[in-house]
Amino acid sequence: MKIFYAIQATGNGHISRAMELLPYLQKFGTVDIFLSGANSTLSLNAPIKYRSKGLSLFYTCDGSLDYWKIVKNISPYRIMKEVRDLPVEKYDLVINDFECITSLACARKKVPSVNFGHQASFVSDKTPRPDKPSKAGEWILQNYARATNYIGLHFESYDDFIFSPVIKEEILQAEATNKGHITVYLPSYCDKQLIELLKPFKDHRFEVFSRQAVKPYTVDHMNFRPVDSKDFNRSLISCHGIVCGAGFETPAEALYLKKKMIAIPIKGQYEQQCNAAALKKIGITTLDKIDDDFTDTFNNWVNDPKTPSVQYRYSTEAIINILMYRCTELKSRLDIPYPELIFN
């Protein structure tokens, strides 16, 4: 079986998930990877057959999207050429993790595909949204990577096609500890802004994972580190709590480890606003933005003994088997009936 796997490389979450999924996908056949995007800081430890700058998101230094840089990096001619040339018709299964060029190529060539990942969960109106939904944001979630099948991942199973997050094996096997530090991962902020934000909290140690840092350095009680998967996992597993964006993979892993969390969605990124709404329902502290109330919010949060968590039902292997069960004719090749393969 030949599998085409399109991975969005805007941010690190999609790449992190792909590295966990690949060994399970490869049990079903040959997997060719299309990596699309230009601003992730993690590398994908697998051969990449097709590469594109894609449609990438960029950030300012104050927690916002950099709209000018986003628009400046869009090349309609390049995108349409890639849509025409991408050979999706040569594959038995096309898996699309929220990637626009693959979606357009499949539509142009009438090739079935499955939108597989977190964004696929927003096809359901049962998935949490903020109190004031964005029409533009909803249109992007519904149309950016349209497909013929959808398998969604979210913090909870809000609908019958939505399953558990894919948690890294290192996190699954870890025994969570508390060494007292606060892990910080806010990639839409620059180091200067983070230093000003964290400077008042001298009684706490911060391990800050920075998109700007090329090597570790320390400022007072703040230890800045480049984004590295193993180092970040170590910090998350042993932290007292984490301050992060309202993405998907990092909050999902923090919930699994029962870590306290402050989640701050990137301004202008509607998906993160939706995630924040879902996290708030679970009991996580969420902020629309960092403002003058942050000091009080942080102090109340860090001293609160409550640590909200959720129970994930489906293992990574189960999710891949469900994908194959629902989107291909491979039912007879599954070793275990589809509903039974869950976390032990």
Secondary structure, 3 states (H helix, E strand, C coil): CEEEEEEECCCCHHHHHHHHHHHHHCCCCEEEEEEECCCCCCCCCCCCCEEECCCCCCECCECEECHHHHHHCCCHHHHHHHHHHCCHHHCCEEEEECCHHHHHHHHHHCCCCEEEECHHHHHCCCCCCCCCCCHHHHHHHHHCCCCCEEEEECCCCCCCCEECCCCCHHHHCCCCCCCCCEEEECCCECHHHHHHHHCCCCCCCEEEEECCCCCCEEECCEEEEECCHHHHHHHHHHCCEEEEECCCHHHHHHHHCCCEEEEECCECCHHHHHHHHHHHHHCCEECCCCCCCHHHHHHHHHCCCCCCCCCCCCCHHHHHHHHHHHHCCCHHHCCCCHHHCCCC
